[in-house]
Amino acid sequence: MFCNQCEQTAKGKGCTVLGVCGKTAAVAGQQDELVAGLRRLSQVALAARAAGVTETAVDDFAFKALFSTLTNVNFDPAALSGLQQACLARARELAGKAGLPLPPADWKDFIGGLPLATDGLSADEDVRSAMQLLLYGLKGVAAYADHAAELDRRDPAVAAFLYRGLVAGTPLDENAPDLNGWLELLMECGKINLRAMELLEDGNTGRFGHPVPTPVSLGQRKGKAILVSGHDLADLKALLEQTAGTGINIYTHGEMLPAHGYPELKAFPHLAGHYGTAWQNQQKELPAFPGAVLFTTNCIQDPRDYADKVFTSGNVGWPGLTHCTGRDFSAVIRKAQELPGFAQDVPGKSVLTGFGRQTLLGAAPAVLDAVKAGKLRHIFLVGGCDGARPGRNYYTELVEKIPADCLILTLACGKFRFFDKDLGSIGDLPRLLDVGQCNDAYAAVRTALALAEALGCGVNDLPLSLILSWYEQKAVSILLTLLALGVRNMRLGPTLPAFVSPNILNLLVEKWGIAPISSPEEDLKAILG
């Protein structure tokens, strides 16, 4: 195997025997083959579009299947095999509807001649680096587009670009781009990801209401319990509905914390609070949880000795776990009723979430007044993916050292390095504002653009600095979005991606001023002068 798509990849170069995530060489091979199959499906889909045939079901499948190859999503060989066969069947069905030659009926012939491993895409290091950036960016786009499609929000342009990007530079591409062409594709990927995040925000707010600032308890209530992890708010809503009146309390975990800010979800009185921290701590935290656990999207790890109480849904797969389909969570509920739950109430401190785009834009006049009055010196966005690699304590120390006249926006699971710290307020605004999940980078971007417009300046002229942590492929797509919008001088850590070549890194530094994190003291001195 060879896999270097995440931040924790072995020795900072690539996993070649066993994935640090727990992925076996066999599963890695299945995922590589699935990507190759999706490239072949993309060729058919592009030809079908040229013939006037578009199939929404095929688009939705492509998003879902590519999402399944992200880090910490699907480790189940049987599920991946099913996706491979579905990929082949959909390509043949679509070709038949469009009057195109039918692809081979055998999987090995179907993907024959296509690169399987990411290190075999090109002999040119810089082209290979750009191709990998695009592939991983497309995986992030697919994740957000899949979430949006689950909420009936779609844009055919997103699928069209996904197909074009997957075909680019492969033996299926008649006009392989040069390095400049790859860079143009990367910028287009960033713009398409912005559209995918916009669709997802519209789906979430349309279905669950606009988030509002909400205190969330970190304590526990006496009674039976279910813990919900991942990102899928529709799964959480279905579980809340199915457990209403049962006496079972529902707790969020990881990236589900922002769910408490949505009016349609917080209205359920048995949405009890939040348990645990970021995804990489689950093997330490989940054994002690006295109820059932549901993983709705990526971030699952080997459940080891507690697998009997863990369930999956959506794209998540782990061998031997019960997978819930059609949002039927009866098996999860039965397990929760069998388990003891919490024996007594355990009070805990509260944290604030729910600072979505409407709330941020509503606060914009007060922010502008504070800037003009000299009460607010700077705004930091400190967020992104968390992870287990040493060095991530940088983000905790940075937030602790940011001066009291500065605001801190945060999002995604990177916030768990400091989410429970009392940082005070500036006027009526808490200094620490939880914008939401990783896809809510859209809200932060739109707010920054609105502030720039109100101040009559460019976004890079704002008293705003982005300090980002990355782990997996959704972070890549968000980074491409920020680059496509022209955002400069971002700091990225804890390490730089293994798939970025020295020349591509130099380009990112020269054109966008990207810099690796150094120390909190040095970075604050450079930012605040």
ROVOFI-907707 format. One record per residue (C-alpha): residue in one letter; x, y negated, z negated. Coordinates in steps of 0.1 Angstrom, whole numbers, padded with zeros to 4 digits, always signed. Last residue first. Example, Ala and Ser with C-alpha at 12.3 -4.5 7.8 and 13.67 -1.06 7.14 Angstrom:
BEGIN
S+0137+0011-0071;A+0123+0045-0078;
//
This chain:
BEGIN
G+0036-0435-0156;L+0003-0418-0161;I+0009-0390-0136;A+0047-0386-0138;K+0046-0388-0176;L+0017-0364-0178;D+0036-0339-0156;E+0068-0342-0176;E+0050-0337-0210;P+0028-0308-0198;S+0058-0290-0183;S+0064-0282-0146;I+0033-0275-0125;P+0041-0268-0089;A+0037-0297-0065;I+0014-0305-0035;G+0022-0338-0019;W-0003-0333+0009;K+0018-0337+0041;E+0053-0332+0029;V+0046-0307+0001;L+0021-0286+0021;L+0046-0286+0050;N+0074-0275+0027;L+0052-0247+0014;I+0045-0236+0050;N+0083-0236+0057;P+0091-0216+0025;S+0064-0190+0033;V+0031-0189+0013;F+0020-0153+0007;A+0036-0150-0027;P+0013-0179-0040;L+0030-0205-0062;T+0031-0197-0099;P+0011-0211-0129;G+0002-0231-0111;L-0008-0260-0088;R-0004-0297-0091;M-0024-0318-0066;N-0007-0349-0051;R-0031-0354-0022;V-0068-0349-0013;G-0072-0351+0025;L-0106-0336+0026;A-0092-0306+0046;L-0066-0302+0018;L-0093-0301-0009;T-0113-0275+0012;L-0081-0254+0017;L-0076-0254-0021;I-0112-0243-0026;S-0107-0214-0001;V-0075-0203-0019;A-0092-0205-0053;K-0119-0181-0039;Q-0090-0158-0031;E-0077-0150-0065;Y-0057-0164-0094;W-0053-0201-0093;S-0048-0229-0118;L-0053-0265-0108;I-0042-0299-0121;L-0061-0325-0101;S-0054-0361-0109;L-0079-0390-0108;P-0074-0428-0112;L-0088-0431-0077;D-0066-0442-0048;N-0064-0406-0034;V-0102-0407-0030;G-0100-0438-0009;C-0111-0472-0021;G-0142-0493-0023;L-0148-0486-0060;A-0183-0473-0053;E-0171-0453-0024;A-0142-0438-0044;L-0167-0429-0072;A-0190-0412-0047;L-0161-0392-0032;A-0150-0381-0067;T-0186-0370-0075;R-0188-0350-0043;V-0156-0332-0050;A-0166-0324-0086;A-0200-0310-0075;Y-0184-0289-0047;A-0159-0276-0073;D-0191-0261-0086;N-0181-0229-0067;C-0156-0222-0095;Q-0184-0222-0121;G-0195-0252-0141;V-0187-0289-0144;D-0177-0286-0181;L-0169-0322-0192;L-0143-0327-0219;R-0140-0363-0231;P-0176-0363-0242;L-0194-0394-0228;D-0213-0418-0250;G-0183-0442-0254;I-0152-0421-0247;S-0156-0389-0266;G-0139-0365-0290;L-0116-0336-0279;D-0132-0309-0299;K-0117-0277-0285;D-0139-0248-0275;F-0133-0249-0238;F-0094-0250-0241;R-0079-0220-0223;F-0114-0209-0215;K-0115-0237-0190;G-0096-0217-0164;C-0127-0196-0160;A-0142-0220-0135;L-0146-0257-0141;T-0131-0286-0160;L-0133-0324-0160;I-0111-0342-0185;L-0116-0379-0193;C-0087-0401-0205;D-0085-0428-0232;A-0076-0401-0258;P-0043-0392-0242;I-0038-0358-0225;K-0016-0338-0249;E-0042-0312-0260;V-0053-0308-0223;L-0017-0302-0212;E-0010-0277-0241;T-0040-0256-0231;Y-0031-0257-0194;Y+0006-0248-0200;N-0006-0218-0220;R-0009-0203-0185;G+0028-0196-0185;P+0026-0158-0190;R+0005-0140-0165;A-0029-0128-0177;G-0052-0149-0156;D-0076-0179-0155;C-0090-0193-0123;G-0095-0230-0117;G-0095-0260-0140;V-0080-0293-0151;L-0096-0322-0134;F-0081-0353-0150;I-0096-0387-0151;H-0075-0417-0161;R-0073-0450-0181;L-0109-0453-0194;K-0114-0482-0218;G-0097-0507-0194;A-0130-0525-0189;K-0130-0517-0152;V-0125-0480-0159;A-0152-0480-0186;D-0176-0497-0163;L-0169-0472-0135;V-0174-0443-0159;A-0207-0458-0171;P-0218-0463-0135;A-0208-0427-0127;A-0228-0410-0155;G-0258-0404-0133;L-0234-0390-0106;L-0220-0366-0132;T-0254-0355-0144;Q-0266-0350-0108;R-0235-0331-0099;G-0235-0307-0128;F-0223-0314-0164;G-0241-0283-0178;T-0218-0271-0205;L-0211-0280-0241;V-0196-0257-0267;S-0211-0247-0300;K-0195-0233-0332;G-0206-0199-0345;P-0231-0185-0370;V-0232-0147-0372;D-0268-0134-0376;Q-0269-0098-0387;A-0265-0062-0376;F-0257-0071-0340;G-0268-0045-0315;P-0270-0009-0325;L-0269+0008-0290;E-0298+0028-0277;Q-0320-0002-0269;A-0291-0017-0250;K-0287+0015-0230;R-0324+0015-0220;I-0321-0022-0209;V-0291-0015-0187;A-0309+0014-0171;S-0340-0007-0165;F-0319-0034-0147;D-0337-0032-0113;R-0321-0061-0094;G-0326-0042-0062;T-0297-0019-0071;C-0280-0012-0104;H-0247+0007-0102;T-0240+0032-0130;L-0203+0035-0136;G-0183+0066-0125;P-0159+0048-0101;W-0160+0010-0104;G-0180-0012-0081;V-0191-0048-0080;N-0208-0061-0049;G-0242-0066-0064;S-0247-0048-0097;T-0225-0030-0122;F-0231-0013-0156;V-0209-0008-0187;K-0221+0010-0218;D-0206+0044-0211;A-0174+0028-0198;Y-0163+0018-0232;D-0131+0038-0235;R-0114+0025-0203;P-0136-0003-0188;D-0110-0008-0160;Q-0113-0044-0151;I-0142-0063-0136;C-0138-0099-0125;N-0160-0100-0094;T-0198-0101-0093;T-0227-0090-0115;F-0210-0071-0143;L-0235-0059-0169;V-0226-0049-0205;A-0248-0030-0229;G-0247-0037-0267;P-0225-0037-0298;F-0197-0059-0283;A-0165-0047-0300;P-0152-0028-0270;L-0159-0059-0249;E-0132-0082-0264;K-0098-0065-0259;Q-0105-0050-0224;Q-0124-0081-0215;N-0095-0105-0220;Q-0086-0109-0184;W-0121-0121-0175;A-0121-0152-0196;T-0136-0158-0231;G-0159-0138-0253;Y-0196-0141-0261;H-0219-0169-0251;G-0253-0177-0264;A-0288-0164-0271;L-0307-0164-0238;H-0336-0149-0258;P-0355-0182-0258;F-0357-0182-0220;A-0360-0218-0209;K-0322-0220-0206;L-0326-0201-0173;E-0350-0223-0155;P-0334-0255-0169;Y-0299-0246-0158;G-0273-0256-0184;H-0270-0221-0200;A-0259-0206-0167;P-0226-0225-0171;L-0213-0197-0194;M-0217-0170-0166;E-0181-0175-0155;G-0168-0155-0185;H-0196-0139-0206;T-0232-0147-0211;Y-0253-0132-0239;I-0288-0119-0237;N-0308-0109-0268;I-0331-0079-0267;G-0363-0082-0287;T-0383-0066-0258;G-0405-0097-0252;A-0386-0109-0222;T-0361-0082-0212;Q-0371-0079-0175;E-0374-0117-0170;L-0340-0123-0185;L-0325-0096-0164;A-0340-0111-0132;K-0327-0145-0141;L-0292-0131-0148;D-0292-0113-0115;A-0302-0146-0097;L-0275-0164-0116;D-0248-0142-0100;H-0214-0154-0113;G-0198-0126-0133;S-0206-0113-0168;V-0238-0105-0186;L-0237-0091-0221;I-0268-0073-0234;A-0279-0072-0271;K-0301-0056-0297;G-0307-0077-0328;K-0292-0102-0352;R-0280-0133-0333;Q-0244-0140-0325;G-0222-0171-0326;L-0205-0189-0297;S-0236-0211-0293;V-0241-0231-0262;P-0248-0269-0263;T-0265-0281-0231;P-0257-0310-0207;V-0282-0306-0178;P-0279-0284-0147;H-0303-0291-0118;G-0331-0266-0115;F-0330-0228-0113;R-0340-0219-0078;G-0334-0251-0059;T-0304-0259-0081;N-0288-0226-0074;G-0296-0225-0037;D-0286-0261-0031;E-0253-0254-0050;L-0248-0223-0029;L-0254-0241+0004;E-0230-0269-0006;M-0204-0243-0016;A-0207-0227+0019;R-0205-0262+0036;L-0173-0270+0016;N-0160-0235+0027;I-0166-0245+0063;K-0145-0276+0058;G-0116-0257+0042;C-0118-0231+0070;E-0116-0259+0096;M-0084-0271+0079;L-0070-0235+0080;L-0079-0232+0116;E-0061-0264+0125;L-0030-0250+0106;W-0032-0218+0127;G-0034-0238+0159;N-0003-0257+0149;L+0015-0224+0143;D+0005-0210+0177;P-0030-0197+0182;A-0037-0162+0198;N-0057-0167+0230;E-0072-0133+0240;D-0079-0123+0203;L-0089-0087+0198;P-0052-0077+0193;T-0053-0099+0162;G-0044-0136+0160;A-0079-0149+0154;V-0106-0122+0152;L-0112-0127+0115;G-0113-0165+0119;R-0138-0164+0147;Y-0161-0141+0128;L-0159-0163+0097;F-0164-0194+0118;A-0196-0180+0133;A-0209-0169+0099;V-0205-0204+0085;A-0220-0220+0116;P-0251-0198+0112;D-0260-0218+0080;R-0277-0199+0052;R-0295-0204+0019;D-0319-0177+0010;L-0307-0174-0026;E-0288-0141-0020;A-0275-0159+0012;A-0259-0185-0011;H-0241-0159-0032;D-0229-0142+0000;A-0218-0175+0015;Y-0198-0182-0017;A-0180-0149-0016;A-0175-0150+0022;V-0159-0184+0020;G-0134-0170-0006;K-0126-0141+0016;L-0122-0165+0045;G-0096-0184+0025;Y-0078-0151+0019;L-0077-0144+0056;L-0067-0180+0065;L-0039-0181+0040;Q-0028-0147+0053;M-0027-0159+0089;A-0008-0190+0079;S+0018-0169+0061;R+0021-0145+0090;V+0026-0174+0113;D+0053-0187+0090;E+0071-0153+0087;D+0069-0145+0124;A+0066-0107+0128;S+0029-0110+0126;L-0001-0092+0109;G+0018-0063+0094;D+0022-0077+0059;T-0015-0080+0056;A-0020-0043+0059;L-0045-0027+0084;P-0035-0043+0117;L-0059-0033+0145;G-0050-0006+0170;G-0077+0018+0161;I-0105+0003+0139;F-0134+0019+0159;D-0113+0049+0168;K-0107+0057+0131;W-0144+0050+0123;D-0157+0073+0151;A-0187+0060+0172;P-0165+0039+0194;P-0179+0004+0202;L-0209+0003+0225;P-0205-0019+0256;L-0226-0050+0252;G-0263-0054+0260;A-0269-0077+0231;K-0292-0053+0212;G-0269-0024+0218;A-0238-0044+0207;L-0257-0053+0175;E-0265-0017+0168;R-0230-0005+0174;A-0215-0032+0152;R-0241-0026+0125;A-0233+0012+0124;L-0196+0006+0122;C-0198-0018+0094;A-0224+0004+0076;Q-0198+0033+0078;Q-0171+0011+0063;L-0195-0002+0036;G-0204+0033+0026;S-0167+0043+0023;L-0162+0012+0001;A-0190+0024-0022;A-0176+0059-0024;P-0140+0047-0031;D-0152+0025-0060;F-0127-0003-0070;N-0150-0031-0058;V-0146-0067-0072;N-0113-0073-0091;T-0095-0090-0063;L-0116-0097-0032;T-0123-0068-0008;S-0160-0066-0016;F-0165-0102-0006;L-0156-0090+0030;A-0185-0066+0029;K-0210-0090+0015;F-0202-0118+0039;A-0202-0094+0069;F-0235-0079+0057;D-0252-0113+0055;D-0241-0121+0090;V-0253-0088+0103;A-0287-0093+0086;T-0289-0128+0102;E-0286-0113+0136;T-0277-0137+0165;V-0281-0127+0201;G-0277-0155+0228;A-0252-0136+0250;A-0223-0157+0236;R-0237-0149+0201;A-0234-0112+0210;A-0198-0116+0221;L-0190-0133+0188;A-0208-0106+0169;V-0190-0078+0187;Q-0155-0094+0180;S-0166-0100+0144;L-0175-0063+0140;R-0140-0054+0151;R-0125-0078+0126;L-0149-0064+0100;G-0135-0030+0107;A-0100-0042+0101;V-0111-0058+0068;L-0127-0024+0059;E-0095-0006+0068;D-0075-0029+0044;Q-0101-0023+0017;Q-0099+0015+0022;G-0061+0013+0021;A-0062-0006-0012;V-0086+0020-0025;A-0061+0048-0017;A-0032+0028-0031;T-0050+0025-0063;K-0064-0008-0076;G-0058-0014-0113;C-0055-0052-0110;V-0017-0048-0111;G-0023-0028-0080;L-0005+0005-0077;V+0024+0015-0055;T+0033-0015-0033;C+0020-0045-0052;G+0034-0077-0036;K+0060-0104-0041;G+0056-0122-0074;K+0072-0092-0092;A+0039-0074-0088;T+0009-0095-0077;Q-0005-0116-0106;E-0015-0146-0084;C-0037-0125-0060;Q-0035-0116-0023;N-0001-0098-0024;C-0012-0063-0015;F+0009-0036+0002;M+0000+0000+0000;
//
